[in-house]
Amino acid sequence: MRYFLLAGLALSTCSVAAQTAPTWNTSLPAALAQAQATQKPVLVVFSGSDWCKPCMQLKQEVFDQPEFAQFAKDRLVLARFDFPRNKKNRLDPTQTKQSEEAAAQLNKEGTFPAVVLLSPQGKVLVRSGYRPGGAAAYQAYLQPYLAAK
């Protein structure tokens, strides 16, 4: 009986986590099309997931948090472009090309992490990077730009 109770609890925890995980686009044109259709701004993130310490911190402290997922759900279209260096983490050629094209357009400086908030029409509203303080602080930082979209 205890086994079934623990198994049920574990499954319900997994389903709650799955419900709150945000969906990240890996194509900038697809993200912009979704933004225009929904009239939501696009939060574009450029990261080096296996070598950039601030990128890892931003992901862990902000983007992986349930409160960010809830915040983004009704307010943002999300797009993430990763540039891993370790051979085992390399992206397929199509994804690498999409990431490079997005970076050529929005991260010419090659800054990591780079976060770019775009209007639904694709206009840059603000550029940022890692900001300490977690999900709540990042949401507070983005809020004025979302109001101005």
N, C-alpha and C positions, 0 to 999 in steps of 0.2 A: 504494500500500500504506500509506504514512504517513497518507494522508487517511482511509482506513478505520479505522485504529487510533485516530486522533484523534476521529473521529466516534463510534466505539464507546465511547471513554472519556467523551466529553461526554454521551452517552445514559445511560451507567451512573451518572454523577454526578447527572443530572437525576432518574433513577428513585430513587436513594437519598434525595435531597432531598424528593421527593414522598412517599416512605414515612414520613419523619420529621415532616412538617408536621402539626401538630395540627389537629383539626376544632373550630371554634368555633361554638357555637349562637348564633343571633341572636334567639331567642325564650326568654324566661325560663320560661314554663310548660313548654316543650319540654325545656329544660335540667333543670328540677326533676323532670319525669317520668322523664327518663333517669337522674337521680341516685337516685331512689327505686327504679327497676328494677335498678340496678347496685350500690346502696348505696355510692356514691362521693360525696364532697362536690363542691360546685359552686364554681368560681373565676369570679367575675363581674368583668369589667373595664369601666369606663366611661372613654372616652377622647375627646379631640379630635384626631383623627389629622393634621389639617393646620394646626393653630394652637397646640397645647399642646406646648411643648418637652419637659417631663418625660414626657408621654405617648409622644412619639416615642422618647425615650431608653429608657423601660420596654419598649416593643415591641422595639426593636433589641437592647438589652442582655440582655433576659430572654426574652420570648415568641417571638422569632424564632430563638433558639438551639437547635440540635439536642439539647443536654443537657436543656433544659426540655421539649421535645417528648417525649423518652424518659421523663422524670420524670412528666409529666402523663398519659402514655398509660394506665397501669394504676392511677392514683391519683385522677384528677380528671375531672369533667365541666367543660368550658370554655364560657363565654358571654361574648361581647364586644358592647358597645353603644357605637357611635361617634356623635359629634356634630360632624361636619365643618362648617366655615363657608364654605369656598370653593364657589362655585356649581358648578364642574365635579365636585366630590366629593360633592355632595348625594345623600342616600339616597332611595330611592323612598318614597312616602307610607306604605306598609305597614311598612317597616323603621323609618322615623322614628317611627311610632306605637308600635311595639314597644319601641324605645329609650326613648321618653318614658315609657311605662308602667313599664318596669323602673327607670328613674331615679326616678320618683315613689314607687316602693316601697323602693328600696335606696340612692338617692343624693339625698335631699331637699335636702342642703346644696349640691348642684351642684359638688362638688369634682372636679377633674381633675388627674391621673388618680385614680380611685377604684378600689380593688380590694377586693372583699368575698368572703370565704370563707363559704359556707353549708354546713350539715350536709345530708345527703341528705333530711332532713325540712323543710329551708328555714330553719332557725334560723341567725342570724348568729353565726359563730364568731370572726371578727376582721375589722376594717376596716384598710386600709392604703392606701398610695399608691406613689409612686416610692421605691425603696430602692436606693442605689448598691451596687455590688459584683457585678453580673451575675447570671447564672442560678444559679450555685452558691450564692451568698449568699441569693438569694430562696427557693430550695428549702430551705435551712437555716432560714430564717425561718418558712416554712410548716409544716415538719415537726412541731413540737410540737402544732399545731392539728389536723393530719391524724391524729395519734395519739389525740387526744381526741375525735374525731368521734363 
